[in-house]
């Protein structure tokens, strides 16, 4: 991210809304906002390959579920946050990954301008690509501030998206969805 350019853009925004960017409360705001965006969008250009590369041998193919992985991301339509929880379920094919690595995978894809449906798919594709399980299911439930703070202003409304990739049997899908909801 071009930090100087971001600072100038925030200064221009403050000017455009009629604020005095030199007043005490706003003097450091452009720098703080630029730093915030650098942090919130730190996943740009990254993949979860490093996070999902350390695996361990396992016998059997029991379903592994990591649920209630909290996340926050930025809606690419309004540049407003959305946040919620994600569950990742996969059927190993002789290899499993440390559970913290699944949460880090979520962090990589959440830390960018995003759509919830795209975030759900990117996580599932990363698990399939880098972990090579038999199948994966990713479930995402989120609240979007672009719906709760502006527009229709429906506080508490949630959006759900999920995807399965690979060989994830229908009966197992129903079982996993019941467990993660």
C-alpha positions as CSV (number, residue, x, y, z in Angstrom):
1,X,0.0,0.0,0.0
2,X,1.2,3.5,-0.8
3,X,1.0,5.0,2.6
4,X,1.6,8.6,1.5
5,X,-1.0,8.4,-1.2
6,X,-3.5,6.9,1.3
7,X,-2.8,9.8,3.8
8,X,-3.4,12.3,1.0
9,X,-6.7,10.6,0.1
10,X,-8.0,10.8,3.6
11,X,-7.0,14.4,3.8
12,X,-8.9,15.0,0.6
13,X,-11.9,13.2,2.0
14,X,-11.9,15.3,5.1
15,X,-11.7,18.4,2.9
16,X,-14.6,17.1,0.7
17,X,-16.9,16.6,3.7
18,X,-16.1,20.1,5.0
19,X,-13.9,19.2,7.9
20,X,-10.8,21.2,9.0
21,X,-8.1,18.6,8.9
22,X,-5.8,20.9,10.9
23,X,-8.0,20.9,13.9
24,X,-6.6,19.1,17.0
25,X,-8.9,16.1,16.8
26,X,-8.2,15.5,13.1
27,X,-4.5,16.3,12.8
28,X,-3.3,12.6,13.0
29,X,-6.5,11.1,11.6
30,X,-5.2,10.7,8.0
31,X,-2.2,8.7,9.3
32,X,-4.3,6.6,11.7
33,X,-6.8,5.8,8.9
34,X,-4.0,4.9,6.5
35,X,-2.4,2.6,9.2
36,X,-5.9,1.0,9.8
37,X,-6.4,0.2,6.2
38,X,-2.9,-1.2,5.9
39,X,-3.8,-3.6,8.7
40,X,-7.3,-4.4,7.6
41,X,-6.2,-5.1,4.0
42,X,-2.9,-7.0,4.9
43,X,-4.2,-10.1,3.1
44,X,-4.0,-8.5,-0.4
45,X,-1.8,-10.5,-2.7
46,X,-1.3,-13.3,-0.1
47,X,-2.5,-16.9,-0.2
48,X,-2.9,-19.5,2.6
49,X,-0.2,-21.8,1.1
50,X,2.2,-21.1,4.0
51,X,-0.5,-21.4,6.6
52,X,-1.7,-24.8,5.3
53,X,1.6,-26.3,4.3
54,X,2.6,-28.0,7.6
55,X,0.5,-31.2,7.8
56,X,0.5,-34.3,9.8
57,X,-0.1,-38.0,8.9
58,X,-3.4,-39.5,10.1
59,X,-5.1,-42.8,9.8
60,X,-8.7,-42.8,8.7
61,X,-10.8,-40.2,7.1
62,X,-13.0,-38.8,9.9
63,X,-14.4,-35.4,9.4
64,X,-12.5,-32.5,11.1
65,X,-14.5,-29.4,12.0
66,X,-13.1,-26.1,13.2
67,X,-16.1,-23.8,14.0
68,X,-16.8,-20.4,15.4
69,X,-13.7,-18.9,13.8
70,X,-14.3,-15.2,14.2
71,X,-13.4,-12.8,11.5
72,X,-13.9,-9.3,10.2
73,X,-13.5,-8.1,6.7
74,X,-14.2,-5.1,4.5
75,X,-17.1,-5.0,2.0
76,X,-15.7,-4.1,-1.4
77,X,-19.0,-2.4,-2.3
78,X,-19.1,0.2,0.5
79,X,-15.7,-0.1,2.2
80,X,-17.6,-0.9,5.4
81,X,-16.8,-3.9,7.8
82,X,-18.6,-7.1,7.9
83,X,-17.9,-9.7,10.6
84,X,-19.0,-13.0,11.9
85,X,-18.0,-16.7,12.3
86,X,-16.7,-19.3,9.9
87,X,-16.7,-23.1,10.2
88,X,-14.4,-25.3,8.1
89,X,-15.1,-29.0,7.9
90,X,-12.9,-31.3,5.8
91,X,-12.5,-35.0,5.2
92,X,-8.7,-35.7,5.4
93,X,-6.9,-37.8,2.8
94,X,-4.1,-39.1,5.1
95,X,-3.1,-35.6,6.1
96,X,-4.4,-33.1,8.6
97,X,-3.3,-29.5,9.4
98,X,-2.9,-27.9,12.8
99,X,-6.2,-26.3,13.9
100,X,-4.7,-22.8,14.3
101,X,-3.7,-23.0,10.6
102,X,-7.4,-23.1,9.6
103,X,-8.0,-19.9,11.5
104,X,-5.0,-18.3,9.9
105,X,-6.3,-19.3,6.5
106,X,-9.5,-17.4,7.3
107,X,-7.4,-14.3,8.3
108,X,-5.5,-14.3,5.0
109,X,-8.7,-14.1,2.9
110,X,-10.7,-11.9,5.3
111,X,-7.9,-9.2,5.3
112,X,-8.8,-7.7,1.9
113,X,-11.6,-6.0,0.2
114,X,-14.1,-8.8,0.0
115,X,-17.6,-10.2,-0.7
116,X,-18.9,-12.8,1.8
117,X,-19.6,-15.3,-1.0
118,X,-16.1,-14.9,-2.4
119,X,-14.5,-15.2,1.0
120,X,-16.3,-18.5,1.6
121,X,-15.2,-19.9,-1.8
122,X,-11.6,-18.7,-1.4
123,X,-11.2,-20.4,1.9
124,X,-12.7,-23.7,0.6
125,X,-10.5,-23.5,-2.5
126,X,-7.4,-22.9,-0.4
127,X,-8.1,-25.9,1.8
128,X,-8.6,-28.1,-1.3
129,X,-5.5,-26.8,-3.0
130,X,-3.0,-26.8,-0.1
131,X,-4.4,-29.6,2.1
132,X,-5.8,-31.9,-0.6
133,X,-8.6,-33.4,1.5
134,X,-11.3,-35.7,0.0
135,X,-13.8,-32.9,0.5
136,X,-14.3,-29.6,2.3
137,X,-17.3,-27.6,3.5
138,X,-17.0,-23.9,4.6
139,X,-19.9,-22.2,6.3
140,X,-19.9,-18.4,6.9
141,X,-22.5,-16.4,8.9
142,X,-21.9,-12.6,9.0
143,X,-23.4,-9.2,9.9
144,X,-22.7,-6.5,7.3
145,X,-22.5,-2.9,8.6
146,X,-23.5,-1.7,5.1
147,X,-26.9,-3.2,5.9
148,X,-27.1,-2.4,9.6
149,X,-25.7,1.2,9.8
150,X,-26.8,2.6,6.4
151,X,-29.3,1.8,3.7
152,X,-32.1,-0.4,5.1
153,X,-30.7,-0.2,8.6
154,X,-31.6,-3.7,9.7
155,X,-29.4,-4.3,12.8
156,X,-28.9,-7.9,13.7
157,X,-29.6,-9.3,10.2
158,X,-27.2,-12.0,9.2
159,X,-26.1,-13.4,5.9
160,X,-25.2,-17.1,5.5
161,X,-23.1,-18.6,2.7
162,X,-21.6,-22.0,2.4
163,X,-19.9,-24.2,-0.1
164,X,-18.8,-27.8,-0.5
165,X,-16.0,-28.8,-2.8
166,X,-14.6,-32.3,-3.6
167,X,-16.3,-35.5,-2.4
168,X,-18.5,-34.4,0.6
169,X,-21.4,-36.8,0.8
170,X,-24.9,-35.3,1.2
171,X,-25.6,-37.1,4.5
172,X,-22.3,-35.8,6.0
173,X,-23.1,-32.3,4.6
174,X,-26.4,-32.2,6.5
175,X,-24.7,-33.5,9.7
176,X,-22.0,-30.9,9.5
177,X,-24.4,-28.0,8.8
178,X,-26.5,-29.1,11.9
179,X,-23.4,-29.0,14.0
180,X,-22.0,-25.7,12.9
181,X,-25.3,-23.7,13.0
